């Protein structure tokens, strides 16, 4: 496969930009250029009406939705790191914007549009600050289990959300459960011509995906339906269409608002910032994981900052990494930001010359395309794998999916973050523990931490599988005391195998000191084995080196066992390898 290497970009005068330019595009695989271009055109065809819908949610003029697919998308393609993430208008940030600005200006007015653009600029400022503080690492706390649940929940939510558009029912509910119940209970109101058009698009897309996955079936379906709609007057037959759309490229400039208004917009921008970081990072990580690619969340923050700044300067509103649109471009073969540059170019052409035909596009076609994407997002295979391999993590994924469906994407994201952190804390709070034994072949092995299990008569070695900190120090001390005091055979040495303990905090060190005192009163020696030399300074600073004694701290199990035997205590007469 011929590839265009990034050497030219990463050397000479361009060297300083090697981590900030074209990361999502280079290296270019020549065999992938045409599929990426086709995916970009297809994404534009699917995304143009959807972006206009998001502009309505945000209370902005319809044309500004198309503006989010132009300069913001180019900015992220050049400066972002993710090869898959689509950054454009999104329902979550559009809803936050509408709720926040509604009390300040009339929706659709020039003042409203200026305030919305300023929110995008302030959001860009927050993103820049996050990059300078290197906060991109926060996305590392999103576990693969939670990602499966999140994408599944998003798939269910967006599939249900478009049922009304696909059936011609004016759904009023804002919740996923309410929308589904409305469509089911109002079945008699189905507008069958609308439903048949939507079903035809779904069937055509599904058939093309099955028989020729790289063929842009959705694009062909959209073009065909637009032609049929114009020729047979779908609007006159009760099938809702988009209607007239004003064209033209955006005018560049700073939002014109009073400085006193900025203070009232800061909380709105802060809410958008949280949503942008959370939703973008979780989506970028999900697709990077799926395609076995590296993740650079800090570089993505730069791209997101540039995208929102571009949105503000082009009269648009806050843009975000969209799971729906990312799924769209990935499902039609897009594998780099080259596809997104193609989308932006296509949108530019549409803005200049082709806004006329858009008025004939049936709304139900958009719903059908989004429905297909939503179904593909539901990761049934991943959930089945989790259920077999780790039932607890399966339930965690289901809870995350349910949160997205019943509470919304924004709450689902926050819950995903919390659950991922709790999952990590749970492993550290109650880690795996064991006692170290030797098998008949004289090799070390781990066994359940039960009193009476010893390497040598009188010698118990306890292995703790995590760092020691305030939350698990009590559990650690409780297990050690149980091994020392509940054994029917006398315990002379109780050794902590520290191979998995790379750090301990002040609370844990105090628990260790108390444990040493208690064991000393009972005539039991506390020793540490497999302590690395770089950790001795930590033990000294916390007072443990002096309390336990340097002669009771060993670099290996063998050295510890040898010292125990040298004191003339009972031994089994052989040493471990």
C-alpha positions as CSV (number, residue, x, y, z in Angstrom):
1,X,0.0,0.0,0.0
2,X,1.5,3.3,-1.0
3,X,1.4,6.0,1.7
4,X,2.5,9.6,1.7
5,X,4.8,9.9,4.7
6,X,4.7,12.9,7.1
7,X,8.5,13.4,7.0
8,X,8.3,16.5,4.9
9,X,5.9,18.1,7.3
10,X,7.8,17.0,10.4
11,X,11.2,18.3,9.3
12,X,12.9,21.6,8.5
13,X,10.8,24.7,9.0
14,X,7.7,22.6,9.7
15,X,9.2,20.6,12.5
16,X,7.7,22.7,15.3
17,X,4.2,22.1,13.9
18,X,4.6,18.3,13.7
19,X,2.4,17.7,16.7
20,X,-0.2,20.3,15.7
21,X,-0.9,20.1,12.0
22,X,-2.5,17.4,9.9
23,X,-2.3,14.7,12.6
24,X,-5.7,13.4,11.6
25,X,-4.8,13.3,7.9
26,X,-1.2,12.1,7.6
27,X,0.1,9.7,6.6
28,X,-2.1,9.5,3.6
29,X,-2.9,6.1,2.2
30,X,-3.4,6.6,-1.5
31,X,-5.7,3.6,-1.7
32,X,-8.0,5.3,0.8
33,X,-8.2,8.7,-0.9
34,X,-11.2,7.9,-3.1
35,X,-13.2,6.1,-0.3
36,X,-12.5,9.1,2.0
37,X,-13.7,11.6,-0.6
38,X,-16.8,9.5,-1.3
39,X,-17.4,9.3,2.5
40,X,-17.0,13.1,2.8
41,X,-19.6,13.8,0.1
42,X,-21.9,11.2,1.6
43,X,-21.5,12.8,5.1
44,X,-22.4,16.2,3.6
45,X,-25.5,14.8,2.0
46,X,-26.6,13.3,5.3
47,X,-25.4,16.1,7.5
48,X,-26.7,19.2,5.7
49,X,-30.4,18.8,6.7
50,X,-29.4,17.5,10.2
51,X,-27.2,20.6,10.8
52,X,-30.1,22.8,9.8
53,X,-32.2,20.9,12.4
54,X,-29.6,21.6,15.1
55,X,-29.7,25.3,14.2
56,X,-33.4,25.3,14.9
57,X,-32.8,23.6,18.3
58,X,-30.3,26.3,19.1
59,X,-32.7,29.1,18.1
60,X,-30.4,30.2,15.3
61,X,-31.1,31.0,11.6
62,X,-31.2,27.7,9.6
63,X,-28.3,28.7,7.4
64,X,-25.9,28.9,10.4
65,X,-26.3,25.1,10.8
66,X,-24.5,24.8,7.4
67,X,-21.8,27.2,8.6
68,X,-20.9,24.7,11.3
69,X,-19.9,22.3,8.6
70,X,-17.6,24.7,6.9
71,X,-14.8,26.6,8.7
72,X,-15.1,24.7,12.1
73,X,-14.8,21.3,10.3
74,X,-11.7,22.5,8.4
75,X,-10.2,23.9,11.6
76,X,-10.5,20.6,13.4
77,X,-9.3,18.6,10.4
78,X,-6.1,20.6,10.3
79,X,-5.4,20.9,14.1
80,X,-7.2,17.9,15.7
81,X,-5.6,14.5,16.3
82,X,-8.6,12.1,15.9
83,X,-8.9,10.7,12.4
84,X,-12.6,9.9,12.9
85,X,-14.2,12.6,15.1
86,X,-16.6,14.9,13.3
87,X,-16.8,18.3,14.8
88,X,-19.9,20.3,13.9
89,X,-23.3,21.3,15.3
90,X,-24.6,18.9,17.9
91,X,-28.0,18.5,19.7
92,X,-26.6,18.5,23.2
93,X,-24.7,21.8,23.0
94,X,-27.5,23.3,20.8
95,X,-30.0,22.5,23.6
96,X,-27.7,24.1,26.3
97,X,-27.3,27.2,24.1
98,X,-31.1,27.6,23.6
99,X,-31.9,27.3,27.3
100,X,-29.1,29.7,28.3
101,X,-29.6,32.5,25.8
102,X,-33.4,32.4,25.6
103,X,-33.8,34.8,28.5
104,X,-31.3,37.3,27.0
105,X,-32.6,37.8,23.5
106,X,-35.4,36.7,21.1
107,X,-34.5,33.4,19.2
108,X,-33.4,34.0,15.6
109,X,-32.7,37.7,16.2
110,X,-29.4,39.4,15.3
111,X,-28.7,39.9,19.0
112,X,-29.4,36.3,19.8
113,X,-27.1,35.2,17.0
114,X,-24.3,37.5,18.3
115,X,-24.7,36.1,21.8
116,X,-24.6,32.5,20.5
117,X,-21.4,33.3,18.6
118,X,-19.8,34.8,21.6
119,X,-20.6,31.7,23.6
120,X,-18.7,29.7,21.0
121,X,-15.7,32.1,21.4
122,X,-15.8,31.8,25.2
123,X,-16.0,28.0,24.8
124,X,-12.9,28.1,22.6
125,X,-11.2,30.1,25.4
126,X,-12.1,27.4,28.0
127,X,-10.8,24.7,25.6
128,X,-7.5,26.6,25.2
129,X,-7.1,26.9,28.9
130,X,-7.8,23.1,29.2
131,X,-5.1,22.4,26.7
132,X,-2.6,24.6,28.4
133,X,-3.3,22.8,31.7
134,X,-3.0,19.4,29.8
135,X,-6.5,18.3,31.0
136,X,-6.8,15.9,28.0
137,X,-5.9,13.1,30.3
138,X,-9.4,13.2,31.8
139,X,-10.6,11.1,28.9
140,X,-8.3,8.3,30.0
141,X,-10.7,7.6,32.8
142,X,-13.3,6.4,30.4
143,X,-13.3,2.6,30.4
144,X,-13.9,0.4,27.4
145,X,-16.9,-1.1,29.2
146,X,-18.5,2.3,29.6
147,X,-17.8,3.2,26.0
148,X,-19.8,0.2,24.8
149,X,-22.7,1.3,27.0
150,X,-22.5,4.9,26.0
151,X,-22.5,4.3,22.2
152,X,-25.3,1.7,22.6
153,X,-27.4,4.3,24.5
154,X,-26.7,7.0,21.9
155,X,-27.8,4.5,19.2
156,X,-31.1,3.7,20.9
157,X,-31.8,7.4,21.7
158,X,-31.3,8.8,18.2
159,X,-33.1,5.8,16.6
160,X,-36.2,6.5,18.8
161,X,-35.9,10.3,18.4
162,X,-36.5,10.1,14.6
163,X,-39.5,7.7,14.7
164,X,-41.8,10.7,14.6
165,X,-40.2,12.1,11.5
166,X,-40.3,8.7,9.8
167,X,-44.0,8.2,10.5
168,X,-45.3,11.7,10.1
169,X,-46.4,12.0,13.7
170,X,-45.7,15.3,15.4
171,X,-44.1,14.0,18.6
172,X,-44.1,16.4,21.5
173,X,-42.2,14.5,24.2
174,X,-38.6,15.5,24.8
175,X,-37.7,12.1,26.5
176,X,-36.8,8.9,24.7
177,X,-39.4,6.8,26.6
178,X,-42.1,9.5,25.9
179,X,-41.3,9.7,22.2
180,X,-41.5,5.9,21.8
181,X,-44.8,5.7,23.7
182,X,-46.2,8.5,21.7
183,X,-45.4,6.8,18.4
184,X,-46.8,3.5,19.6
185,X,-50.0,4.9,21.1
186,X,-50.7,7.1,18.1
187,X,-50.3,4.4,15.6
188,X,-53.5,5.3,13.9
189,X,-52.0,8.7,13.0
190,X,-49.3,7.1,10.8
191,X,-48.8,9.0,7.6
192,X,-48.2,6.0,5.4
193,X,-46.7,7.8,2.3
194,X,-44.1,9.4,4.7
195,X,-43.4,6.1,6.3
196,X,-43.0,4.3,3.0
197,X,-40.4,6.9,1.8
198,X,-38.4,6.5,5.0
199,X,-38.7,2.7,4.8
200,X,-37.5,2.7,1.2
201,X,-34.4,4.7,2.2
202,X,-33.7,2.4,5.1
203,X,-34.1,-0.7,2.8
204,X,-31.8,0.8,0.1
205,X,-29.1,1.8,2.7
206,X,-29.3,-1.6,4.4
207,X,-29.1,-3.5,1.1
208,X,-26.2,-1.5,-0.2
209,X,-24.4,-1.9,3.1
210,X,-24.8,-5.7,2.9
211,X,-24.0,-6.2,-0.7
212,X,-21.5,-3.3,-1.3
213,X,-20.4,-1.8,2.0
214,X,-18.3,0.9,0.3
215,X,-21.0,2.0,-2.1
216,X,-22.6,5.3,-1.0
217,X,-26.1,3.9,-0.9
218,X,-27.4,6.7,1.4
219,X,-26.1,9.3,-0.9
220,X,-27.8,7.7,-3.9
221,X,-31.1,7.4,-1.9
222,X,-31.0,11.0,-0.9
223,X,-30.4,12.2,-4.5
224,X,-33.1,10.0,-5.8
225,X,-35.7,11.0,-3.3
226,X,-35.0,14.7,-3.8
227,X,-35.6,14.2,-7.6
228,X,-38.8,12.3,-6.9
229,X,-39.9,14.9,-4.4
230,X,-39.5,17.7,-7.0
231,X,-41.1,15.7,-9.8
232,X,-44.1,14.4,-7.9
233,X,-44.7,17.2,-5.5
234,X,-44.2,15.2,-2.2
235,X,-45.1,18.3,-0.2
236,X,-48.5,18.5,-1.9
237,X,-49.1,14.9,-0.9
238,X,-48.6,15.6,2.8
239,X,-44.9,14.6,3.0
240,X,-43.0,17.2,5.0
241,X,-40.0,18.8,3.2
242,X,-37.3,21.2,4.3
243,X,-38.6,24.2,2.3
244,X,-36.5,27.2,0.9
245,X,-33.0,27.6,2.2
246,X,-31.0,30.9,1.8
247,X,-27.5,30.3,0.4
248,X,-24.2,32.2,0.5
249,X,-20.9,32.0,2.4
250,X,-20.6,33.3,6.0
251,X,-19.3,36.8,6.7
252,X,-16.3,36.8,9.0
253,X,-16.0,39.0,12.1
254,X,-16.1,39.1,15.9
255,X,-19.5,38.8,17.6
256,X,-20.8,42.3,18.3
257,X,-22.1,42.4,21.8
258,X,-21.6,44.6,24.8
259,X,-18.7,43.7,27.1
260,X,-21.2,43.6,30.0
261,X,-23.0,40.7,28.3
262,X,-19.9,38.5,28.5
263,X,-20.2,37.9,32.2
264,X,-23.7,36.4,31.8
265,X,-22.5,34.2,29.0
266,X,-19.6,32.6,31.0
267,X,-21.7,30.0,32.7
268,X,-23.4,29.0,29.5
269,X,-20.0,28.6,27.8
270,X,-18.8,26.6,30.8
271,X,-21.7,24.2,30.4
272,X,-20.9,23.9,26.7
273,X,-17.2,23.4,27.5
274,X,-18.0,20.4,29.8
275,X,-20.2,18.9,27.1
276,X,-17.7,19.4,24.3
277,X,-14.8,17.9,26.3
278,X,-16.8,14.9,27.6
279,X,-18.7,14.1,24.4
280,X,-15.7,14.7,22.1
281,X,-13.2,12.7,24.1
282,X,-15.5,9.7,24.7
283,X,-16.4,9.6,21.0
284,X,-12.8,10.0,19.8
285,X,-11.6,7.3,22.2
286,X,-14.4,4.9,21.2
287,X,-13.5,5.0,17.5
288,X,-9.8,5.0,18.1
289,X,-10.3,1.9,20.2
290,X,-12.4,0.3,17.6
291,X,-9.8,0.8,14.9
292,X,-6.7,0.2,17.1
293,X,-5.3,3.7,16.8
294,X,-3.6,6.0,19.3
295,X,-5.4,8.8,21.2
296,X,-4.1,12.3,21.7
297,X,-6.7,14.1,23.8
298,X,-4.6,17.2,24.3
299,X,-4.2,17.7,20.6
300,X,-7.9,17.2,20.1
301,X,-8.4,20.1,22.6
302,X,-6.4,22.3,20.3
303,X,-8.6,21.2,17.3
304,X,-11.8,21.8,19.3
305,X,-10.6,25.2,20.4
306,X,-9.9,26.2,16.8
307,X,-13.2,24.8,15.6
308,X,-15.3,26.8,18.1
309,X,-13.2,29.9,17.4
310,X,-13.9,29.4,13.7
311,X,-17.6,29.0,14.4
312,X,-17.7,32.2,16.4
313,X,-15.9,34.2,13.7
314,X,-18.2,32.9,10.9
315,X,-21.5,33.7,12.6
316,X,-22.2,30.1,13.7
317,X,-22.7,28.6,17.2
318,X,-20.9,26.1,19.4
319,X,-19.6,23.0,17.7
320,X,-18.9,19.7,19.3
321,X,-17.6,16.2,18.6
322,X,-20.7,14.4,17.5
323,X,-21.1,10.7,18.1
324,X,-24.0,10.6,15.5
325,X,-22.0,12.3,12.7
326,X,-18.9,10.4,13.5
327,X,-20.8,7.2,13.2
328,X,-22.2,8.4,9.8
329,X,-18.8,9.0,8.3
330,X,-17.3,5.9,9.7
331,X,-20.2,3.7,8.5
332,X,-19.7,4.9,4.9
333,X,-15.9,4.3,4.8
334,X,-14.3,7.5,6.1
335,X,-11.0,6.8,7.7
336,X,-9.3,10.2,8.1
337,X,-10.0,13.9,8.4
338,X,-9.6,14.0,4.6
339,X,-13.2,12.9,4.5
340,X,-14.2,15.8,6.7
341,X,-12.3,18.3,4.5
342,X,-14.3,16.9,1.5
343,X,-17.5,17.4,3.5
344,X,-16.5,21.1,4.1
345,X,-15.7,21.6,0.4
346,X,-19.0,20.0,-0.5
347,X,-20.9,22.2,1.9
348,X,-19.2,25.3,0.5
349,X,-20.3,24.3,-3.0
350,X,-23.9,23.7,-1.7
351,X,-23.9,27.1,0.0
352,X,-22.8,28.9,-3.2
353,X,-24.8,27.0,-5.8
354,X,-27.1,24.2,-4.6
355,X,-29.3,25.4,-1.8
356,X,-32.3,25.4,-4.1
357,X,-32.8,21.6,-4.4
358,X,-32.6,21.2,-0.7
359,X,-36.0,22.5,-0.3
360,X,-37.4,19.3,-1.8
361,X,-35.7,17.0,0.6
362,X,-38.3,15.2,2.7
363,X,-37.7,15.4,6.5
364,X,-38.4,11.7,6.8
365,X,-35.3,10.9,4.7
366,X,-33.1,12.6,7.3
367,X,-34.9,10.5,10.0
368,X,-34.3,7.3,8.1
369,X,-30.6,8.0,7.7
370,X,-30.2,8.8,11.4
371,X,-32.2,5.7,12.3
372,X,-29.8,3.5,10.3
373,X,-26.8,5.1,12.0
374,X,-28.4,4.6,15.4
375,X,-29.0,0.9,14.8
376,X,-25.4,0.4,13.9
377,X,-24.3,2.1,17.1
378,X,-26.0,-0.4,19.2
379,X,-23.1,-2.7,20.1
380,X,-24.9,-6.0,20.6
381,X,-21.7,-8.0,20.0
382,X,-19.8,-6.0,22.5
383,X,-22.5,-6.4,25.1
384,X,-22.7,-10.2,24.6
385,X,-18.9,-10.5,25.0
386,X,-19.1,-8.5,28.2
387,X,-22.0,-10.7,29.5
388,X,-19.9,-13.8,29.0
389,X,-16.5,-12.5,30.1
390,X,-17.5,-10.2,32.9
391,X,-21.1,-10.0,34.1
392,X,-20.4,-7.1,36.5
393,X,-19.0,-5.0,33.7
394,X,-21.9,-6.0,31.5
395,X,-24.3,-4.5,34.0
396,X,-22.1,-1.4,34.2
397,X,-22.4,-1.0,30.4
398,X,-26.2,-1.5,30.6
399,X,-26.6,1.1,33.3
400,X,-24.6,3.6,31.2
401,X,-26.8,2.9,28.1
402,X,-29.9,3.3,30.2
403,X,-28.7,6.6,31.5
404,X,-28.2,7.9,28.0
405,X,-31.6,6.7,26.9
406,X,-33.6,7.9,29.9
407,X,-31.6,10.9,31.1
408,X,-30.1,12.2,27.9
409,X,-26.7,12.2,26.3
410,X,-25.3,14.9,28.6
411,X,-26.3,13.1,31.8
412,X,-25.2,9.8,30.3
413,X,-21.7,11.3,29.6
414,X,-21.4,12.5,33.2
415,X,-22.6,9.2,34.5
416,X,-20.1,7.4,32.2
417,X,-17.3,9.5,33.7
418,X,-18.4,8.8,37.2
419,X,-18.9,5.1,36.7
420,X,-15.5,4.8,35.0
421,X,-13.8,6.5,38.0
422,X,-15.8,4.4,40.4
423,X,-14.8,1.3,38.5
424,X,-11.2,2.3,38.9
425,X,-11.6,3.2,42.6
426,X,-13.4,-0.1,43.2
427,X,-10.5,-2.1,41.9
428,X,-8.1,-0.1,44.1
429,X,-10.5,-0.1,47.1
430,X,-10.8,-3.9,47.1
431,X,-7.9,-5.2,45.1
432,X,-6.9,-8.8,44.6
433,X,-4.9,-10.1,47.6
434,X,-3.2,-13.4,48.2
435,X,-0.6,-15.2,50.3
436,X,2.6,-16.3,48.5
437,X,3.4,-20.1,48.6
438,X,5.7,-22.5,46.8
439,X,4.6,-25.4,44.7
440,X,6.3,-28.8,44.7
441,X,8.6,-27.6,41.9
442,X,9.9,-24.9,44.1
443,X,8.2,-22.1,42.2
444,X,6.3,-19.2,43.8
445,X,2.5,-19.2,43.5
446,X,-0.4,-17.2,44.9
447,X,-3.2,-18.6,47.0
448,X,-6.3,-17.3,48.7
449,X,-5.3,-15.2,51.8
450,X,-6.4,-17.7,54.5
451,X,-4.8,-18.0,58.0
452,X,-2.4,-20.9,58.4
453,X,-0.9,-20.8,54.8
454,X,2.8,-20.3,55.1
455,X,6.0,-20.5,52.9
456,X,8.0,-21.8,55.9
457,X,6.8,-22.7,59.3
458,X,6.2,-19.4,61.0
459,X,6.6,-17.3,57.8
460,X,3.5,-15.7,56.1
461,X,4.0,-13.6,53.0
462,X,1.0,-11.4,52.0
463,X,0.6,-10.0,48.5
464,X,-1.5,-6.8,48.0
465,X,-2.5,-6.1,44.5
466,X,-2.8,-2.2,44.4
467,X,-1.2,1.0,45.8
468,X,-2.0,1.7,49.4
469,X,-4.0,4.8,50.0
470,X,-6.5,6.1,52.6
471,X,-9.5,4.2,51.2
472,X,-8.0,0.7,51.2
473,X,-5.5,1.0,54.2
474,X,-8.1,-0.3,56.6
475,X,-8.8,-3.3,54.4
476,X,-5.1,-4.0,54.1
477,X,-4.5,-3.8,57.9
478,X,-7.6,-6.0,58.6
479,X,-6.4,-8.8,56.3
480,X,-2.8,-8.7,57.7
481,X,-4.1,-8.9,61.3
482,X,-6.3,-11.8,60.4
483,X,-3.4,-13.7,58.9
484,X,-1.2,-13.0,61.9
485,X,-3.7,-13.6,64.8
486,X,-6.1,-16.2,63.4
487,X,-3.5,-18.8,62.4
488,X,-3.5,-22.0,64.5
489,X,0.3,-22.3,63.9
490,X,2.5,-19.6,65.4
491,X,3.4,-16.7,63.1
492,X,6.9,-15.3,63.6
493,X,7.3,-13.2,60.5
494,X,4.6,-11.5,58.5
495,X,6.1,-10.3,55.2
496,X,4.3,-7.8,52.9
497,X,5.1,-8.6,49.2
498,X,5.3,-5.0,47.8
499,X,5.7,-5.8,44.2
500,X,2.3,-4.3,43.3
501,X,2.5,-1.4,45.7
502,X,4.1,1.4,43.8
503,X,3.0,4.2,46.1
504,X,1.3,4.9,49.5
505,X,-0.1,8.0,51.0
506,X,0.2,9.4,54.5
507,X,-2.9,7.7,55.8
508,X,-1.7,4.3,54.6
509,X,1.7,4.9,56.1
510,X,0.1,5.6,59.5
511,X,-1.9,2.4,59.2
512,X,1.3,0.5,58.5
513,X,3.0,2.0,61.5
514,X,0.1,1.0,63.7
515,X,0.1,-2.4,62.2
516,X,3.9,-2.7,63.0
517,X,3.2,-1.7,66.6
518,X,0.4,-4.3,67.0
519,X,2.3,-7.1,65.5
520,X,5.4,-6.3,67.7
521,X,3.3,-6.5,70.8
522,X,2.2,-10.0,69.7
523,X,5.8,-11.0,69.0
524,X,5.4,-11.0,65.2
525,X,8.1,-9.4,63.0
526,X,6.7,-7.1,60.1
527,X,9.0,-7.2,57.1
528,X,8.7,-5.9,53.5
529,X,9.9,-7.8,50.4
530,X,10.4,-6.9,46.8
531,X,10.8,-3.2,47.6
532,X,12.5,-1.3,44.8
533,X,15.3,1.0,45.6
534,X,13.5,4.1,44.2
535,X,10.8,3.6,46.8
536,X,13.2,3.7,49.8
537,X,13.1,7.5,49.9
538,X,9.3,7.4,50.2
539,X,9.6,4.9,53.1
540,X,12.2,7.1,54.8
541,X,10.1,10.3,54.3
542,X,7.0,8.6,55.8
543,X,9.0,7.2,58.8
544,X,8.5,3.5,57.8
545,X,12.2,2.9,57.2
546,X,13.1,3.8,60.7
547,X,10.1,2.0,62.3
548,X,10.4,-1.3,60.5
549,X,14.2,-1.3,60.2
550,X,16.4,-1.5,57.1
551,X,17.3,-5.1,58.0
552,X,13.6,-6.0,57.6
553,X,13.3,-4.6,54.1
554,X,14.3,-6.8,51.2
555,X,14.6,-6.5,47.4
556,X,13.4,-10.0,46.7
557,X,11.4,-12.9,48.2
558,X,14.6,-15.0,48.1
559,X,16.5,-12.5,50.2
560,X,13.7,-12.3,52.7
561,X,13.5,-16.1,53.0
562,X,17.3,-16.3,53.4
563,X,17.3,-13.7,56.2
564,X,14.4,-15.6,58.0
565,X,16.3,-18.9,57.8
566,X,19.6,-17.2,58.9
567,X,18.0,-16.3,62.3
568,X,17.8,-20.0,63.1
569,X,14.1,-20.3,62.9
570,X,12.4,-23.5,61.6
571,X,12.9,-24.0,57.9
572,X,11.8,-26.5,55.3
573,X,15.3,-27.1,54.2
574,X,15.1,-25.8,50.6
575,X,14.9,-22.4,48.9
576,X,12.7,-21.1,46.2
577,X,14.0,-20.4,42.7
